[in-house]
Amino acid sequence: MKERMNRLIDSLRPELSRMSDDIYDHPEVGLTERHASRLLTAWLEGRGFAVERGVGGLETAFRAVWRQGEGGPRIGLLCEYDALPAQGHACGHQMQGPCILGAAAALKDGGIEAPFSVVVYGTPAEETVSGKVLMLKHGDCFNDIDVALMMHGSGETTTDVKSMALTSFTVTYHGRAAHAAIRPEEGRSSLDAMILAFQGVEFLREHVKEDVRMHYNLTDGGGTGANTVPALTRAQFYVRSYNRAVLRAVIERFKKVLQGAAMMTETELELDEGKSIDNKIPALKLNEVILENARAVGAPVIRPPRQKTGSTDLGNVMQVMPGSCIRVAFVPEGTASHSQAYLDAGKTESAHDAVVFGAKILAGTAEDLIVTPGLLDEIQEEFRSNKAALDAEA
């Protein structure tokens, strides 16, 4: 069956490559991915999938379903297609949709005799507002799948063991402007408050778990020069940990630092919480199956699963079910995403190879989950065990 699916994916290579290039040539930032969404859904409808657009309250999100028989494993194939603001497809998202479509078509027409279903989810805005989080909150998305599989371009072919939970904050201090030389006593410096907040975060770093990360950057310094006590200063903060439960406790302490800075400077704190991304629950057995399929199709630059990663809204989906993302090499090993190198390689044969390799790996993985007795049960049991262990860790 895998050989048949692989031959089918090879036959689709020209149109999947054209689709990837088309999405690359029409970069659309989060929640505006109308061209990419139309392209992907039209192709799926043409292959016999039942398509529902605008799921989860997001115009450019979609769900496409094909079922064989009654019951059986429910395979979720998720794809992103948003570009980076001002950068275009510097993260390789143009490859994901075509890869997932190739895998879905191979599963549908690959000759698998057991009952199963394939559910393709188009998930917008990963780079900005984290579309999967919104889809989980608004609608019945992802409750019709047993496992979530994705593909992403990379410098090596691998999977992730974990990812970092993240909450972003926009912090604004409102003070009172004054002339710094003539009437300094009338001023209440918003910049002083922010400097104290930055310093407080530095002290907090000493007293948190080793995996906690706290980043900040000034976005609006306020004031008109050294002679002015600034009335408004704004910054963005990211607070991260590999465990959402741990992160909740850190955030409460982080907020106290911000409040303390306001008290010391007699300024007012305005705190706006942004997106909140959860950590992945490790899926070690599923990762093994994925990498076995990567080796079987001769994928390039295969490496062990990554222990150190950033943040992704796939983590929110993986809080409720097992899942994994196969990262397929198409740029030199060690290349950072969101880079010019990703842009330069976006329409190369290496990118087209990654689409095909990813489709074969995911189709082969899904076939294993469908036909191997007890395999999906084992993966789901590991998911429950690892989730309980992380909850206990906090």
C-alpha positions in Angstrom: 0.0 0.0 0.0 2.8 2.4 0.8 4.4 1.8 -2.6 1.1 2.6 -4.2 0.6 5.8 -2.2 4.2 6.9 -2.9 3.7 6.4 -6.7 0.5 8.4 -6.5 2.3 11.2 -4.7 5.1 11.2 -7.3 2.5 11.5 -10.0 1.1 14.6 -8.2 4.5 16.3 -7.9 4.1 18.7 -10.8 0.7 20.1 -9.6 1.7 20.1 -5.9 4.9 22.0 -6.8 2.9 24.5 -8.9 0.6 25.0 -6.0 3.4 25.6 -3.6 5.0 28.2 -6.0 1.6 29.9 -6.5 1.2 30.3 -2.7 4.7 31.6 -2.4 4.1 34.2 -5.2 1.0 35.4 -3.4 2.0 35.9 0.2 -0.9 36.7 2.5 -0.6 37.5 6.2 -2.7 35.9 8.9 -6.5 35.9 8.4 -6.2 37.3 4.8 -5.1 34.1 3.1 -8.0 34.1 0.7 -6.0 33.1 -2.4 -4.2 30.1 -0.6 -7.5 29.0 1.0 -9.4 29.0 -2.3 -6.5 27.2 -4.1 -6.4 24.4 -1.5 -10.1 23.9 -1.0 -10.8 23.9 -4.8 -8.2 21.1 -5.2 -9.7 19.1 -2.4 -13.2 19.4 -3.7 -12.0 18.3 -7.1 -10.5 15.1 -5.5 -13.8 14.2 -3.8 -13.4 15.7 -0.3 -16.4 17.3 1.4 -15.2 20.9 2.1 -16.5 23.3 4.7 -15.1 26.9 4.6 -14.9 29.5 7.3 -14.7 27.0 10.2 -13.9 28.1 13.7 -15.2 31.6 12.9 -12.2 32.3 10.6 -12.9 33.2 7.0 -9.8 31.6 5.6 -9.9 28.4 7.7 -11.4 25.2 6.3 -12.2 21.5 7.0 -12.2 18.8 4.3 -13.3 15.3 5.0 -13.2 11.9 3.3 -14.5 8.7 5.0 -14.1 5.1 4.1 -16.5 2.8 5.9 -17.8 3.3 9.4 -15.5 4.0 12.4 -11.8 3.5 12.4 -9.0 5.9 13.1 -9.7 9.6 12.4 -6.5 11.0 10.8 -6.1 14.8 11.1 -3.8 16.5 8.6 -3.2 20.2 9.5 -1.7 22.9 7.3 -0.7 26.5 7.5 -0.4 28.9 4.6 0.1 32.4 6.1 3.1 34.6 5.3 5.2 36.8 7.6 4.3 40.5 7.7 6.8 42.4 5.4 8.8 39.2 4.7 6.6 36.9 2.7 7.1 33.1 3.0 10.3 33.2 5.0 9.1 30.3 7.2 8.2 27.9 4.4 4.4 27.8 4.9 3.8 27.7 1.2 4.8 24.1 1.2 2.5 22.9 3.9 -0.8 22.9 2.1 0.4 21.1 -1.0 2.2 18.5 1.1 -0.9 17.8 3.2 -3.1 17.6 0.1 -0.7 15.0 -1.4 -0.9 12.9 1.7 -4.7 13.2 1.9 -5.1 12.1 -1.8 -2.7 9.2 -1.3 -4.7 8.0 1.7 -8.0 8.3 -0.1 -6.8 6.5 -3.3 -4.1 4.3 -1.9 -6.0 1.1 -1.5 -6.3 0.9 2.3 -9.1 -1.6 3.0 -9.7 -0.8 6.7 -12.3 1.8 7.8 -10.9 5.3 8.5 -11.4 9.0 7.9 -9.1 11.8 6.7 -9.8 15.3 8.0 -7.8 18.1 6.5 -7.8 21.3 8.5 -6.6 24.6 7.0 -5.4 26.7 9.9 -4.7 30.4 9.2 -2.6 33.0 11.0 -0.1 30.8 12.9 2.5 33.6 12.7 0.3 36.4 14.1 -2.8 35.6 16.1 -2.4 31.8 16.3 -5.3 30.6 14.3 -5.5 27.2 15.9 -6.1 28.7 19.3 -9.0 30.7 17.9 -10.4 27.6 16.1 -10.3 25.7 19.3 -12.2 28.4 21.2 -14.8 29.2 18.5 -16.4 26.2 16.9 -16.2 22.4 16.9 -12.8 22.2 15.3 -10.4 19.2 15.9 -12.9 17.2 17.9 -13.4 14.9 14.9 -9.8 13.6 14.8 -7.8 11.2 16.9 -4.3 12.4 16.0 -2.9 15.7 14.5 -0.2 15.5 11.9 1.7 18.4 10.2 4.7 19.2 8.0 7.1 22.1 8.1 10.2 23.0 6.1 13.5 22.9 7.9 17.3 22.5 7.7 17.0 18.9 8.8 14.4 16.1 8.7 13.2 15.5 12.2 10.4 15.9 14.7 10.0 17.8 18.0 9.9 16.3 21.5 8.3 19.4 23.0 7.6 23.1 22.4 7.4 26.2 24.6 4.1 27.6 26.0 4.1 31.3 25.5 2.0 34.3 26.6 2.6 37.7 25.2 2.0 41.1 26.9 1.9 44.7 25.8 3.0 46.8 28.8 2.3 50.5 28.9 3.2 52.9 31.7 1.4 56.2 31.8 3.2 59.0 33.7 3.2 62.8 33.8 5.3 64.8 31.5 7.4 67.6 32.8 10.5 69.6 31.9 13.4 67.7 33.3 15.4 70.8 34.3 12.8 73.4 35.3 10.1 71.4 37.1 11.4 67.9 37.5 9.3 67.4 40.7 6.1 67.5 38.6 7.1 64.7 36.4 6.3 61.0 36.8 8.5 59.1 34.4 6.9 56.3 32.4 10.4 55.4 31.2 11.7 55.0 34.8 8.8 52.6 35.4 9.7 50.5 32.3 13.4 50.5 33.3 12.4 49.2 36.7 10.2 46.6 35.1 13.0 45.4 32.9 15.3 45.2 35.9 12.7 43.4 37.9 12.4 40.8 35.2 16.2 40.3 35.3 16.0 39.6 39.0 13.1 37.3 38.5 15.2 35.2 36.1 17.2 33.9 39.1 14.2 32.4 40.8 12.3 30.5 38.2 12.7 27.0 36.7 15.6 26.6 34.2 13.3 26.3 31.1 11.5 29.6 31.7 12.3 32.3 29.2 11.4 36.0 29.5 12.0 38.4 26.6 11.2 42.1 26.2 11.7 44.9 23.8 10.9 48.6 23.9 8.3 49.6 21.2 7.6 53.2 22.2 10.0 55.2 24.3 7.9 58.3 24.6 9.2 61.8 25.3 10.8 64.3 22.9 14.4 64.3 24.2 16.6 64.2 27.3 14.9 67.4 28.6 11.5 65.8 28.9 10.1 63.4 31.5 8.1 61.0 29.2 4.4 60.5 29.9 4.1 57.2 28.0 6.4 54.2 27.5 5.4 50.9 25.9 7.1 47.5 25.5 6.3 44.0 24.5 7.1 41.0 26.7 7.1 37.2 26.0 7.0 34.8 28.9 7.7 31.1 28.0 8.1 27.7 29.5 7.9 24.1 28.3 5.0 23.6 30.7 1.9 25.8 30.7 1.1 25.0 34.4 4.6 26.3 35.4 4.1 29.3 33.2 0.9 30.3 35.0 2.7 30.7 38.3 5.5 32.6 36.7 3.1 35.0 35.0 1.5 35.9 38.4 5.0 36.8 39.7 5.8 38.7 36.5 2.6 40.8 36.9 3.7 41.7 40.5 7.0 43.0 39.1 5.1 45.3 36.7 2.8 46.5 39.4 5.8 47.2 41.7 7.5 49.3 39.1 4.3 51.4 38.8 4.1 51.9 42.6 7.7 53.0 42.8 7.3 55.6 40.1 3.7 56.7 40.9 2.8 55.8 37.3 -0.2 53.9 36.0 0.2 50.4 34.5 -1.8 49.3 31.4 -1.4 45.6 30.8 -2.8 43.9 27.7 -2.4 40.2 27.4 -1.9 39.0 23.8 -1.8 35.5 22.3 -1.4 32.5 24.6 0.2 29.3 23.1 0.4 26.0 25.0 3.2 23.5 25.0 3.2 20.3 23.1 2.6 17.1 25.0 5.6 14.8 24.0 4.5 12.1 21.5 7.6 9.9 21.5 6.1 6.8 19.9 4.4 8.8 17.2 7.7 10.5 16.5 9.4 7.1 16.1 6.7 6.0 13.6 7.2 9.3 11.6 11.0 9.0 11.5 10.7 5.3 10.5 8.7 6.4 7.5 11.1 9.2 6.8 14.0 6.7 6.6 11.9 4.4 4.4 11.4 7.1 1.7 15.0 8.3 1.8 14.3 11.8 3.2 17.4 14.0 3.5 19.4 15.0 6.5 17.5 12.9 9.1 18.3 13.8 12.7 17.0 12.8 16.1 13.9 14.6 17.5 14.7 18.1 18.7 14.7 18.8 22.4 15.0 22.6 22.2 12.3 24.4 20.2 10.3 27.6 20.2 6.5 28.1 20.3 3.7 27.0 18.0 -0.1 26.9 18.2 0.0 23.2 17.3 0.8 22.9 21.0 -2.7 23.9 21.8 -4.1 21.1 19.6 -1.6 18.7 21.2 -3.0 19.5 24.6 -6.1 17.5 23.7 -4.8 14.8 21.4 -1.4 13.3 20.4 0.2 14.9 17.4 3.5 15.7 15.7 5.0 17.7 12.9 7.6 16.2 10.4 10.2 18.8 9.6 11.7 18.2 6.2 15.1 19.5 5.1 15.1 21.9 2.2 17.7 24.5 3.3 21.2 23.9 4.6 21.3 22.4 8.1 21.3 25.0 10.8 19.5 27.7 8.8 17.2 29.8 10.8 13.6 30.2 9.8 12.2 33.7 9.2 15.3 34.2 7.1 16.4 35.3 3.6 17.7 31.7 3.1 14.1 30.4 3.4 12.9 32.9 0.9 15.7 32.2 -1.5 14.9 28.4 -1.4 11.1 28.8 -1.5 10.6 27.8 -5.1 13.6 25.5 -5.6 13.6 21.8 -6.4 14.6 21.2 -2.8 11.4 22.9 -1.7 9.4 20.7 -4.2 11.2 17.6 -2.9 10.2 18.6 0.7 6.6 18.7 -0.3 6.8 15.2 -1.8 8.9 13.7 1.0 6.5 15.2 3.6 3.4 13.8 1.8 5.0 10.4 1.7 6.1 10.4 5.3 2.7 11.5 6.6 0.7 9.2 4.3 2.9 6.3 5.5 2.5 7.3 9.1 -1.2 7.5 8.8 -1.3 4.1 7.1 0.6 2.6 10.0 -1.9 4.1 12.4 -4.8 2.7 10.4 -3.7 -0.8 9.8 -1.4 -1.7 12.8 -3.4 -3.2 15.6 -3.0 -1.3 18.9 -0.6 1.3 17.6 -3.0 4.3 17.9 -4.1 3.0 21.3 -0.5 2.9 22.5 0.2 6.5 21.2 -3.0 7.8 23.0 -2.1 6.1 26.2 1.4 7.6 26.1 -0.2 11.0 25.5 -2.4 10.7 28.6 0.6 9.5 30.7 2.9 12.3 29.5 0.2 15.0 30.0 -0.4 13.8 33.6 3.4 13.9 34.3 3.6 17.5 33.1 0.7 18.5 35.2 2.3 16.9 38.2 5.6 18.7 37.5 4.0 22.1 38.2 
